[in-house]
Amino acid sequence: MIVTAGGKNVAPAVLEDRLRAHFNVATAELNPSNIWNSATIGVVSVSDSRDYLDGLMKNVERQALKLANNAGAEVVDSWVEFL
């Protein structure tokens, strides 16, 4: 559970569900945190096109920031890694 500055509870699953509904990605909550008001969410997609994945992940990041901001939460960090 993430608690926003305004005291609103936001479950990480809500953000994960919305990202999966809008994009062809898988999500998971990573690194269970000992901090009760934070979460690390991983997003994964597979493609043979790096350009496609780059664009997809940029769109996912924009949407995640928008969803978090609309809920009064904050995205502290994000990064993309290609394997």
C-alpha positions as a Markdown table, in Angstrom:
| # | Residue | x | y | z |
|---|---|---|---|---|
| 1 | Met | 0.0 | 0.0 | 0.0 |
| 2 | Ile | 1.3 | 3.4 | -0.9 |
| 3 | Val | 0.1 | 6.4 | 1.2 |
| 4 | Thr | 0.1 | 9.7 | -0.7 |
| 5 | Ala | 1.0 | 13.0 | 0.9 |
| 6 | Gly | -2.7 | 13.7 | 1.2 |
| 7 | Gly | -3.2 | 10.5 | 3.2 |
| 8 | Lys | -4.9 | 8.6 | 0.3 |
| 9 | Asn | -4.1 | 4.8 | 0.1 |
| 10 | Val | -3.1 | 3.6 | -3.3 |
| 11 | Ala | -2.5 | -0.1 | -3.9 |
| 12 | Pro | 0.4 | -0.9 | -6.3 |
| 13 | Ala | -1.9 | -3.4 | -8.0 |
| 14 | Val | -4.1 | -0.6 | -9.3 |
| 15 | Leu | -1.1 | 0.9 | -11.1 |
| 16 | Glu | 0.0 | -2.5 | -12.4 |
| 17 | Asp | -3.5 | -3.4 | -13.7 |
| 18 | Arg | -3.8 | -0.1 | -15.5 |
| 19 | Leu | -0.4 | -0.4 | -17.2 |
| 20 | Arg | -1.2 | -4.0 | -18.3 |
| 21 | Ala | -4.6 | -2.9 | -19.6 |
| 22 | His | -3.1 | -0.2 | -21.8 |
| 23 | Phe | 0.2 | -1.8 | -23.0 |
| 24 | Asn | 1.4 | -5.3 | -23.9 |
| 25 | Val | 3.6 | -5.6 | -20.7 |
| 26 | Ala | 3.9 | -7.8 | -17.7 |
| 27 | Thr | 4.2 | -6.1 | -14.2 |
| 28 | Ala | 5.3 | -7.2 | -10.8 |
| 29 | Glu | 6.0 | -5.7 | -7.5 |
| 30 | Leu | 9.7 | -6.1 | -6.8 |
| 31 | Asn | 12.0 | -5.7 | -3.8 |
| 32 | Pro | 9.4 | -6.0 | -1.0 |
| 33 | Ser | 10.0 | -2.8 | 0.9 |
| 34 | Asn | 10.2 | -2.4 | 4.7 |
| 35 | Ile | 8.9 | 1.1 | 4.1 |
| 36 | Trp | 5.2 | 0.8 | 4.3 |
| 37 | Asn | 4.4 | 3.7 | 1.9 |
| 38 | Ser | 6.6 | 2.7 | -1.0 |
| 39 | Ala | 6.7 | 0.1 | -3.8 |
| 40 | Thr | 9.0 | -0.9 | -6.6 |
| 41 | Ile | 7.1 | -2.0 | -9.7 |
| 42 | Gly | 8.9 | -3.8 | -12.5 |
| 43 | Val | 7.6 | -3.7 | -16.1 |
| 44 | Val | 8.7 | -6.2 | -18.8 |
| 45 | Ser | 8.0 | -6.7 | -22.5 |
| 46 | Val | 9.6 | -8.9 | -25.1 |
| 47 | Ser | 10.2 | -8.0 | -28.7 |
| 48 | Asp | 12.8 | -8.6 | -31.5 |
| 49 | Ser | 12.7 | -4.8 | -32.1 |
| 50 | Arg | 14.7 | -2.6 | -29.7 |
| 51 | Asp | 13.1 | 0.5 | -31.3 |
| 52 | Tyr | 9.7 | -0.8 | -30.5 |
| 53 | Leu | 10.6 | -1.6 | -26.9 |
| 54 | Asp | 12.3 | 1.8 | -26.4 |
| 55 | Gly | 9.1 | 3.5 | -27.6 |
| 56 | Leu | 6.9 | 1.2 | -25.6 |
| 57 | Met | 8.8 | 1.7 | -22.3 |
| 58 | Lys | 8.8 | 5.5 | -22.8 |
| 59 | Asn | 5.0 | 5.4 | -23.2 |
| 60 | Val | 4.7 | 3.1 | -20.1 |
| 61 | Glu | 6.9 | 5.5 | -18.1 |
| 62 | Arg | 4.8 | 8.5 | -19.1 |
| 63 | Gln | 1.6 | 6.7 | -18.2 |
| 64 | Ala | 3.0 | 5.5 | -14.9 |
| 65 | Leu | 4.0 | 9.1 | -14.0 |
| 66 | Lys | 0.5 | 10.3 | -15.0 |
| 67 | Leu | -1.3 | 7.7 | -13.0 |
| 68 | Ala | 0.9 | 8.2 | -9.9 |
| 69 | Asn | 0.5 | 12.0 | -10.1 |
| 70 | Asn | -3.2 | 11.7 | -10.5 |
| 71 | Ala | -3.3 | 9.6 | -7.3 |
| 72 | Gly | -1.1 | 12.1 | -5.5 |
| 73 | Ala | 1.8 | 9.7 | -5.4 |
| 74 | Glu | 5.4 | 10.3 | -6.6 |
| 75 | Val | 7.7 | 8.3 | -8.9 |
| 76 | Val | 11.1 | 8.7 | -7.4 |
| 77 | Asp | 13.2 | 6.9 | -10.0 |
| 78 | Ser | 12.8 | 5.0 | -13.2 |
| 79 | Trp | 15.2 | 3.3 | -15.7 |
| 80 | Val | 15.1 | 1.1 | -18.8 |
| 81 | Glu | 17.4 | -1.9 | -19.3 |
| 82 | Phe | 17.7 | -3.9 | -22.5 |
| 83 | Leu | 18.9 | -7.5 | -22.3 |
